[in-house]
Each structure stands twice: as C-alpha cells, then as structure tokens.
Amino acid sequence: MFEKLLAMQEKYQQMNTQLADPEIVLQHELYAALMKEYKMLTPIMEVFASYQTAQQDAEEAKMLLNESGQDAELKEMAQMQLDEAKYQLEETEQQLRILLLPKDPNDDKNVIIEIRGGAGGEEASLFANSLFRMYSMYAEAHRWKLEILNASPTELGGYKEISFSITGEAAYSRLKYESGVHRVQRVPETESQGRIHTSTVTVAVLPEADDVELEINPADLKTDVFRSSGAGGQHINKTESAVRITHMPTGLVVECQDERSQHKNKEKAMKVLRARLFEIMERERNDKIASERKMQVGTGDRSERIRTYNYPQGRMTDHRINLTLYRLESILNGDLDEIFDALATADQAAKLAGQNL
C-alpha cells in the first residue's frame, strides 16, 4: 500500500507543477483533466502527509527514549509522544485504506429516481408523494437541481409513480443507497377506526448515462405519441404531446407526458431510457454491482424492505444496518445525511473486510 502511496505522491507533486505552468493552463481540456485528477488525489495526499508526520514523530520519540538515560521526566514526555504518534499512525492508516478502496465509477454522476406505489393501494400512492417530497427537500438543501420527468398523480394527491432527475455534485454517491422497498406504518386519513396500515413503495436510483457512454441505435426504437392524461385542461386533451418509447431489443418501455411539448417529452423519455439501459449494461459488465449495493427493487411486497417509517412511534429503521432514529418528521423533511453517512460507513467497513454490504 505504501509503495503505491509514494508513487501517487510523486505524481501529485508533478501535477502540482504542471497546473502552475501557463502553457498547460491554456490547454483547457488537458488542464481540466489534470485538475479533476488532482482534486481526486488531494484528500488521499493530505492524509498521507499526516501519516508521514506521525511516522517522523514516532522515530523522534524513540530516539528521545534511547537518549533520556535516567531522566524520568524526559522518559515520560518521550513515551507520551510515542503513544500519540502510534495512535495517529493507526488512525491515518485506517483512513488511507478507506480512501484507497475502489471507487464506484458512477459516484460523480447525476441520478434519475423512480418511485412507485407498491402494496397498499391509495395509501402507498400517498406515501410515494411523501418520499418524493423528502428527496426534493434533500436536493434543495444541497442546492441540487430537480426536474420531474414523468408523473402519474392520483385524485387524492398521491402518485402511482413518479420519475425525476437530480443534478448535483456526487448526487449518485449519496442517493444510491435509496434503491429498494420502503415500508410505511401509519393510520390513513380515510381510516375511521384508527387502525395502523402497512404499505410499501419501491424506489429505484439510476446513474444518469451520457451519450458518449451509451450509444442507442435509432432503428432499435419505436416511438408512439398519444394524448396526455390527468389534469391539464383542454390543451392536454387535444394535443398528442405524450411520448412512449420502446427499446425493441430489450423490451424496455418509457413514457413521458409531463411537458406540453412533444419534443421535451421525448427528450426526457430518452434520458430515462438511457439510464435504464446503462444500468443493464453495467450489470452485465460486472455482476458484482447488484450484490455490492444490495439495493435492488423487488416486487413491492411488504417483506422485501430496506427501511420502515413508523408514524405512531416517530421512528425510522434502516434494516440493512440496524439503524433506528426517533426523528421521523425531520427525516421526511429531507434530513437524510446521518442515514447516508451511516450506510456509506457500513459499506466501507464491509469492503475493508472483503465482504459486501
């Protein structure tokens, strides 16, 4: 590991010199590529510098111990310095092991999130809306851009399904753990006797694919246009603005009717289609992806759950890491960082142990 770090350190120092070169600054593509790699290496190099400092402190403390002779006070001071240096070495070595773990190549991507009501009928649709609001508030708190791609609202204010994109720095690295079945336990507003109902909602988080990463043959696509359904007045009823795209080789079907413009709906539908095809391509390329995430959407059955939201107790439990928090209201208002941090830490620990989360 340390030979690798020394080689990285040498490269980092060379890049530092290159980035200060006016000729390289004028070569925009090269400069951007260097800056991206430099930024990626910086946190590793900062921790490695702390490790090297601790190493030096430990060596000095050992020399001081050997030279202290019968001076008890000097010995005690040297031993304290050595103990502190050893602690710092252990801490920074563990940090370096985590930083050197293989990075998910999709972590820096934007995401497309699809939410669908599972078991529970209208109550599931209403909770789908609650989850959409939760992710919307999280995105807003991080100043990320959210755009609805397609939505099927219900009369009571829920969603049978809704898909939307979130654009922001490292969005996928934070939101990727959300894929799976979310279970809610609460008393529906329509329940006169106050009985608690259990419903489920499925969430899929897809990394957004660029045109460069995934080339789609136009001949493989079948595009249909139709009139949008739902609220929207006469314009939607009379105009065939909704778009349905079928990818013939895989049978994937994507619909979009959120915009009044057929062109915009087609553009959004293609964005979702690319994301779904990219996920299939990634899974075929590396079968480990599904097991590493352990975040796959099932059938929407109550037993296939990653998280439970219990309204009467104000409790949220993430079943993958046995995390329970009694602040449901703040979580549903988008306060999710504690959960995401805990999931990321558990994922790192599992990978360090050579296992999968």
C-alpha positions in Angstrom: 0.0 0.0 0.0 2.8 2.4 1.0 4.7 1.9 -2.3 1.5 2.8 -4.1 1.1 5.9 -1.9 4.7 7.1 -2.6 4.2 6.7 -6.3 0.9 8.7 -6.0 2.7 11.4 -4.0 5.4 11.8 -6.7 2.7 12.0 -9.4 0.7 14.5 -7.2 3.8 16.8 -6.9 4.4 16.6 -10.7 0.7 17.6 -11.3 1.1 20.5 -8.9 4.0 21.8 -11.1 2.0 21.2 -14.3 -1.0 23.0 -13.1 1.1 26.1 -12.4 2.5 26.0 -16.0 0.9 28.8 -18.1 1.2 26.7 -21.3 -0.9 23.9 -19.7 -3.4 26.4 -18.3 -4.1 27.5 -21.9 -4.8 23.8 -23.0 -8.3 23.8 -21.5 -9.1 20.1 -21.9 -5.7 18.9 -20.5 -5.9 21.4 -17.7 -9.5 20.3 -16.8 -8.4 16.6 -16.8 -5.4 17.3 -14.6 -7.4 19.4 -12.2 -10.0 16.6 -11.9 -7.3 14.0 -11.1 -5.5 16.5 -8.8 -8.7 17.1 -6.9 -9.4 13.4 -6.5 -5.8 12.8 -5.2 -5.8 15.7 -2.7 -7.7 14.1 0.2 -5.5 11.0 -0.1 -2.3 13.1 -0.1 -3.4 15.2 2.8 -4.0 12.1 5.0 -0.7 10.5 3.7 1.1 13.7 4.8 -0.4 13.3 8.3 0.7 9.7 8.3 4.3 10.6 7.4 4.3 13.3 10.1 3.2 10.8 12.6 6.0 8.4 11.4 8.5 11.1 11.9 7.2 11.9 15.4 7.4 8.2 16.4 11.0 8.0 15.2 12.0 11.1 17.1 10.2 9.8 20.3 12.1 6.5 20.0 15.4 8.3 19.7 14.5 10.5 22.7 13.7 7.5 24.8 17.0 5.9 24.0 18.9 9.1 24.8 16.9 10.0 28.0 19.0 7.8 30.3 17.9 8.1 33.9 15.8 11.2 33.4 12.3 10.1 34.4 10.6 13.3 33.3 12.2 13.2 29.8 11.3 9.5 29.5 7.7 10.2 30.4 7.5 13.0 27.9 9.1 10.8 25.1 6.7 7.9 25.9 3.7 10.2 25.7 4.9 11.5 22.3 5.4 7.9 21.1 1.9 6.8 22.3 0.3 9.8 20.5 2.3 9.1 17.3 1.3 5.4 17.3 -2.4 6.4 17.7 -2.1 8.9 14.8 -0.4 6.2 12.7 -3.3 3.7 13.3 -5.9 6.4 12.6 -4.4 7.7 9.4 -3.6 4.2 8.1 -7.2 3.2 8.5 -8.3 6.4 6.7 -5.9 5.7 3.9 -7.2 2.1 3.5 -10.7 3.6 3.1 -9.6 6.3 0.7 -7.8 3.7 -1.5 -10.9 1.5 -1.8 -12.0 1.1 -5.4 -14.4 4.0 -6.1 -17.8 3.4 -7.7 -17.3 4.9 -11.2 -20.8 6.2 -11.1 -20.5 8.1 -7.8 -19.9 11.5 -9.5 -23.0 11.1 -11.8 -26.3 12.8 -11.6 -29.3 10.5 -10.9 -32.7 9.5 -12.1 -35.1 8.3 -9.3 -38.2 6.3 -10.0 -40.8 6.0 -7.2 -43.8 3.6 -7.5 -46.6 2.7 -5.1 -46.4 -1.0 -4.1 -48.7 -2.8 -1.7 -51.3 -0.7 -0.1 -53.4 1.0 -2.8 -54.0 4.7 -2.4 -52.1 4.8 0.9 -49.0 3.6 -1.0 -49.5 6.3 -3.6 -49.8 9.0 -0.9 -46.5 7.8 0.7 -44.9 7.8 -2.7 -45.6 11.5 -2.7 -44.1 11.8 0.8 -40.9 10.2 -0.4 -40.8 12.5 -3.5 -41.2 15.5 -1.1 -38.4 14.1 1.1 -35.9 13.7 -1.8 -37.0 17.1 -3.1 -36.2 18.8 0.2 -32.9 17.0 0.4 -31.9 18.1 -3.1 -33.0 21.7 -2.2 -30.9 21.7 0.9 -27.8 20.7 -1.1 -28.7 23.2 -3.9 -29.1 20.4 -6.4 -31.5 20.8 -9.4 -34.6 18.6 -9.5 -36.6 18.0 -12.6 -39.8 15.9 -12.9 -39.5 13.6 -15.9 -42.9 11.8 -15.7 -45.7 11.5 -13.1 -49.0 9.7 -12.7 -50.8 11.5 -9.9 -53.9 10.2 -8.1 -57.0 12.1 -7.2 -56.1 12.2 -3.5 -52.7 13.9 -4.1 -50.5 10.8 -4.3 -48.5 9.3 -7.1 -48.9 5.9 -8.7 -45.4 6.5 -10.0 -43.1 9.5 -10.5 -39.7 9.7 -12.0 -37.4 12.7 -11.7 -33.7 13.7 -12.2 -31.4 15.2 -9.7 -28.4 17.1 -10.9 -25.7 17.9 -8.4 -22.1 17.2 -7.4 -21.7 13.5 -6.5 -25.5 13.0 -6.3 -25.3 9.3 -7.0 -22.8 8.7 -4.3 -25.3 9.9 -1.7 -28.6 8.7 -3.1 -27.5 5.2 -4.5 -28.4 3.5 -1.1 -32.1 4.5 -1.5 -32.9 1.8 -4.1 -35.3 -0.8 -2.6 -38.6 -1.2 -0.9 -39.6 1.4 1.7 -42.3 0.4 4.2 -44.6 2.8 5.9 -46.8 2.1 9.0 -49.4 4.7 9.8 -53.1 5.4 10.3 -54.5 6.6 6.9 -56.7 9.7 6.9 -59.5 7.6 5.5 -59.3 5.1 8.4 -62.2 5.9 10.8 -61.3 3.4 13.5 -57.6 4.5 13.8 -56.1 1.2 12.7 -52.5 1.2 11.5 -52.0 0.2 7.9 -48.8 -1.1 6.3 -48.0 0.0 2.8 -44.9 -0.2 0.6 -43.3 2.0 -2.1 -40.4 1.0 -4.4 -37.6 3.3 -5.2 -35.0 2.9 -8.0 -32.0 5.1 -8.2 -30.2 5.1 -11.6 -27.0 6.8 -12.6 -27.6 9.1 -15.5 -25.8 8.0 -18.6 -24.1 10.3 -21.1 -24.5 9.9 -24.9 -20.8 9.1 -25.0 -21.1 6.2 -22.6 -24.1 4.6 -24.3 -24.9 4.7 -28.0 -28.5 3.8 -28.9 -29.3 2.8 -32.4 -32.4 4.8 -33.6 -33.5 1.8 -35.6 -34.0 -0.1 -32.2 -36.6 2.5 -31.0 -40.3 2.5 -31.6 -41.9 5.9 -30.7 -45.6 6.4 -30.1 -47.3 9.7 -29.3 -50.7 10.0 -27.5 -52.8 12.4 -25.6 -51.7 13.1 -22.0 -54.0 12.0 -19.2 -54.7 13.8 -15.9 -55.2 17.4 -15.1 -54.1 20.0 -17.6 -57.1 21.4 -19.3 -58.1 21.4 -23.0 -54.5 21.7 -24.3 -53.5 18.3 -22.9 -56.8 16.7 -24.0 -56.5 17.9 -27.6 -52.7 17.6 -28.2 -50.8 14.4 -28.7 -47.8 15.6 -26.7 -47.2 12.5 -24.6 -44.4 10.1 -25.8 -43.9 6.4 -25.4 -40.5 4.9 -26.5 -40.0 1.2 -26.7 -36.5 -0.2 -27.0 -37.1 -3.2 -29.2 -34.0 -5.4 -28.3 -34.7 -5.3 -24.5 -38.5 -4.6 -24.4 -38.0 -1.6 -22.2 -40.8 0.9 -22.3 -40.6 4.5 -21.2 -43.4 7.1 -21.1 -43.3 10.8 -20.6 -46.3 13.2 -20.5 -45.2 15.8 -18.0 -44.5 18.5 -20.6 -46.9 20.1 -23.1 -44.2 19.9 -25.8 -43.8 16.6 -27.6 -40.2 17.4 -28.2 -39.4 17.9 -24.5 -41.3 14.8 -23.5 -39.3 12.8 -26.0 -36.0 14.3 -24.6 -37.0 13.4 -21.0 -38.1 9.9 -22.1 -34.7 9.3 -23.8 -32.9 10.4 -20.6 -34.8 7.7 -18.6 -34.3 5.1 -21.3 -30.5 5.8 -21.4 -30.3 5.4 -17.6 -32.2 2.1 -17.6 -30.1 0.7 -20.5 -26.9 1.9 -18.8 -27.9 0.1 -15.6 -28.4 -3.1 -17.6 -25.1 -2.7 -19.4 -23.3 -2.1 -16.1 -24.9 -5.2 -14.5 -23.8 -7.3 -17.4 -20.3 -5.9 -17.3 -19.9 -6.5 -13.6 -22.2 -9.0 -11.9 -20.9 -7.7 -8.5 -22.8 -4.4 -8.8 -26.1 -5.8 -7.6 -24.6 -7.6 -4.6 -22.4 -4.7 -3.6 -25.3 -2.3 -3.4 -27.8 -4.8 -2.0 -30.3 -2.2 -3.0 -32.5 -3.8 -5.7 -36.1 -3.1 -6.2 -38.3 -6.1 -5.6 -42.0 -6.7 -6.2 -43.2 -4.2 -3.6 -44.2 -6.9 -1.2 -44.1 -5.9 2.5 -41.4 -8.4 3.4 -38.9 -7.0 0.8 -38.0 -3.9 2.7 -34.8 -1.9 3.3 -36.4 0.7 5.5 -39.5 1.2 7.7 -41.1 4.6 8.5 -43.4 4.2 11.6 -45.5 7.3 12.1 -47.1 6.4 15.6 -43.7 5.9 17.1 -42.0 8.7 15.1 -39.4 6.1 14.1 -37.3 5.3 11.1 -35.4 2.0 10.9 -32.9 1.0 8.2 -32.9 -2.8 8.3 -29.6 -3.2 6.4 -27.5 -1.7 9.1 -30.0 -1.9 12.1 -30.1 1.9 12.4 -33.1 3.3 14.2 -33.7 7.0 14.6 -36.6 8.6 16.5 -36.9 11.8 14.4 -39.2 10.7 11.6 -40.5 14.2 10.9 -37.1 15.7 10.2 -36.2 12.7 8.0 -39.3 13.2 5.9 -38.3 16.8 5.7 -35.1 15.8 3.9 -32.7 15.5 6.8 -31.0 12.3 5.5 -27.3 12.9 5.8 -27.0 10.9 9.1 -28.6 7.9 7.3 -26.5 8.2 4.2 -23.3 8.7 6.3 -24.0 5.5 8.3 -24.8 3.5 5.1 -21.5 4.7 3.5 -19.5 3.8 6.6 -21.1 0.4 6.8 -20.4 -0.1 3.1 -16.7 0.9 3.5 -16.3 -1.4 6.6 -17.8 -4.3 4.6 -15.4 -3.7 1.7 -12.4 -3.5 4.0 -13.4 -6.8 5.5 -13.7 -8.2 2.0 -17.4 -8.6 2.2 -20.4 -6.9 0.6 -23.0 -4.7 2.4 
